[in-house]
């Protein structure tokens, strides 16, 4: 039966070509022609925009530019290169002879994009001495040690119950345990550092006696982070991306083998849903992460230690959350691992009427998108169900 082939990767393309007995050399040459690519370049100089447009046309592709570029009325324009992997490779070769208008920098960005696509590298995360290989989607199990978290508040304030639940999640397949002593749900009030420490540290210490699994401390306070890392935590998860506490960067400098999760949020948990607004949610979050990553690197925190979280539900409208999920792979351009946390969140309840305990179906649907886009870590409540779901997805992919 004649049909359209669904080709998601170079490996898919090579397999389909081999099936029809294409020569091995032909497979290598033609596979890149099967991978459609649309690459967006931001604020390109007018001269570079016109050169890129002409070069793409010359190799059978195209480049979309803003009105006013061709007649020289604009100084800068965003560009979308339209073609396939093969054509982008040809464009890079043509740019070897261009030394003006910022084209050498654009060429290098394109080389990096091609390399990431052709040679995806499974990153290894050093969690204070424990290595976590991010060769497939990993599970971060949520343990809220709070009276008011939106889904499991007041369930694990008792240390023994919290440790028991953490061990259960590990048995179910969690690769990381994320412990937080302050609710970050919309409208949540801030708690002091002393209270946070009293909630989380006994759990971290007891859990560390029983397992060497990476433990993430979910906090925005440097004092809490320092105490938790000394107690045995091995990842810092800061929803403010190091913005709420100026001393947080010093904590990371003093724990050189601890990775940090930088999350995007508008406002604070108490105010973030008052009136969030974006003109282009993906572009604005990418700009935020670029600035935060630069801040980290300027302060001695190398890129290998950085993870990003686009912050579903943190200062986002319904449409923003859905666009972030739909376009989650676009955050890969930053070259760092991504955490995606959609589990039980209210955007699911806005799609079908449900409270937080009735959103497993929506949570799994979100995980499907994350898995299909090779997102490194999902942050979830229902570890057992999520692990089984990922196992099925993996078997289908490898069929």
C-alpha positions, 0 to 999 in steps of 0.5 A: 500500500502506498503511504506516507512514512513516519520518520522521526530520526536518522535511525528511522530513515536509515532503516526504511532505506535499508528495507528497500535494499538501498546500498549502504553508501546510498543509505548514508547519503540519503538518510539526511534528506528524509529529516525535515528541518525548520530552523529559527534564527533570531535577530539576523543582520539585514545583510546576512538575512539576504545572503541566507535567503539566496543561498537556501534558494540556490540549494532548493530550500528557502528562508522565510524573512520579515517583510522589509528585508528584501527592499532593505527597510529593516536592519534586523529580522528573524529567519526561518530556514526551510529545508531538510538536514541535507540542505542545512549541511549544504548551507553550512558549506556555503557559509565557509566563504562568508566572513561578514554580517555575523555569518560565521557565528550563525554557521557555528550555531548550525554546525552545533544543531546538526551535531546534536541531531546526528550524534545525540549524546547521553549526558552523564550527570554527576550528583555529588559523586553518584553518576546518573546516565541520562541515556533515556527518560529518567523519573524524579519522584516528588516528595512534598514535606508540607502541609499545603502542597496542591496534591499531597500536602500533609501526607508526609510531614512525619519523617518515617512516613516520608522515608517509607514513601521515598523508598517505595518510589525507589522500588517503583523505579524512581531515579531521583527523589525530589524533597521540598519543605515549602509549597510552591503551589499558586498562592502559597505563602513563604515559610522561613528557612528554619521550618524548611530545614526541620521538615527536610533534613531528618528525611534526607539523613535517614534516606541517605543511610538506606540508599545512594540514590540522588536526592534533590532539595527543592528550595530557593533559600541558600541556608536550606540548600547548604544544610540539605547538601551537608545532610546528603542531598546531591542536587539543588532544585531552585524554582527561582533559578538562583534569583530569590537568594543572592547567596545561592550561587555561593552554595553551588561554588562550595559544592562543586559536584552538585548540579542545579535545576534552573526553573522559569517562573513569572513572579513568586508562587504567591503572585505568579498566577495573578496575570501572567502574559507572554508575547512568545512564551517559548522565545521569552523562556529561552531568553531567560534561560540563556541569561541564567546559564550565562550567570552561572558560567560567569560565576564558575558553575559550568554547563555540565552542572546545569539542568533547566525546567520550563516551569509548567504552571508557574506563571503560565496561562493555559495556552502557555502550558500547552505550547510549552509541552507541544514545543518542549524539544525546542529547549534542547537548543540550550544544550543542557538536560531538561526536566519536565514537570506536568504531573497532576497539574491544573492545566490537566484539570482545565482539559477534563474536570478533575481534582489533583488525584484524578489526573493520571491520564493527563499526566501520562499523556504529557509524559508521552510528549516528553518521551517522544522528544527525548526529554531527560527527566520527568518529575512525577507523583505516580512513579509506578504508573509512570515507570510502566508507561515509559517501559511500554513507550520504550518497547514500542520505540525499539520495535 
